[in-house]
């Protein structure tokens, strides 16, 4: 007996294959100075991926499990840069467009835990697959967005 055609299942499978191998990043204040937008990056090459209408549709319609690294970027009075991170693994599948709502509370809690004189920027990196990533993977992609190119509060006072 043949299985009936399910267009939703097929669309979800196609979308999942399109976003596999990508990472989605967001930085509150990036080097462009424009409104902070999410960007797609190829995980293996570390190169930015142009979001085509097909990829945009895949990101906004496909629900998938995400592994997300929330980061607060800090710099101390000696010029030493460091990052505080927390990882979130989604228990249920989410669309990319729903990630901001999911991450707000966790990110603000991490921001509040960081030293108020050192914290300068924040961002996140979301991976749409189950592979285990480490802080350096996520921070490396966020560095390409200019996450360190912001002044800490003590630097602004001078």
C-alpha positions, -999 to +999 in steps of 0.1 A: +000+000+000+013+035-009+016+062+017-005+093+009+014+124-001+018+148+028+029+183+015+036+195+051+059+166+059+077+171+026+081+209+031+095+203+066+120+178+053+131+201+026+134+230+050+154+209+075+179+200+048+183+236+038+191+249+073+213+219+082+249+231+086+240+267+092+242+288+124+220+318+130+236+347+149+224+379+165+244+406+181+228+435+200+254+461+187+274+450+157+300+469+138+275+482+112+257+503+137+224+494+120+194+476+135+206+443+149+194+416+126+200+378+125+225+365+100+230+330+087+265+315+086+279+282+072+293+263+102+321+245+084+334+274+063+326+302+087+313+323+058+282+344+058+253+329+039+230+351+018+194+345+030+175+338-002+136+337-003+138+299-002+161+299+029+140+326+045+109+304+040+127+274+054+137+294+086+103+308+091+082+277+085+104+248+097+102+238+133+134+223+146+153+216+178+179+243+184+211+244+204+217+281+214+246+298+230+237+331+247+267+353+253+275+385+272+308+401+261+328+418+287+361+438+290+379+446+322+400+476+332+431+459+320+418+454+285+412+417+290+382+405+270+360+376+282+326+362+276+300+347+298+279+320+282+249+298+288+236+271+265+200+264+258+188+232+242+152+235+231+129+207+245+105+212+216+109+223+180+108+260+174+108+282+143+137+307+140+112+336+143+102+323+178+137+321+192+138+357+203+109+353+227+124+321+240+158+337+246+149+370+261+146+359+298+177+337+297+197+364+280+186+392+304+194+369+334+229+363+320+233+401+314+224+408+350+249+382+363+278+399+344+299+426+360+280+459+353+313+478+347+326+451+322+296+441+302+295+457+268+275+437+243+254+405+240+245+381+213+235+345+205+243+318+181+217+292+173+225+258+157+196+239+141+209+204+147+219+180+175+257+182+170+276+193+202+292+227+198+314+246+222+317+282+233+346+289+209+325+278+179+297+303+188+320+331+199+341+327+167+310+334+146+299+363+168+333+379+165+328+382+128+298+404+136+321+428+156+308+418+190+339+433+207+338+466+189+317+483+216+329+502+246+325+490+282+308+514+306+342+524+323+356+531+288+328+555+279+333+575+311+368+586+300 
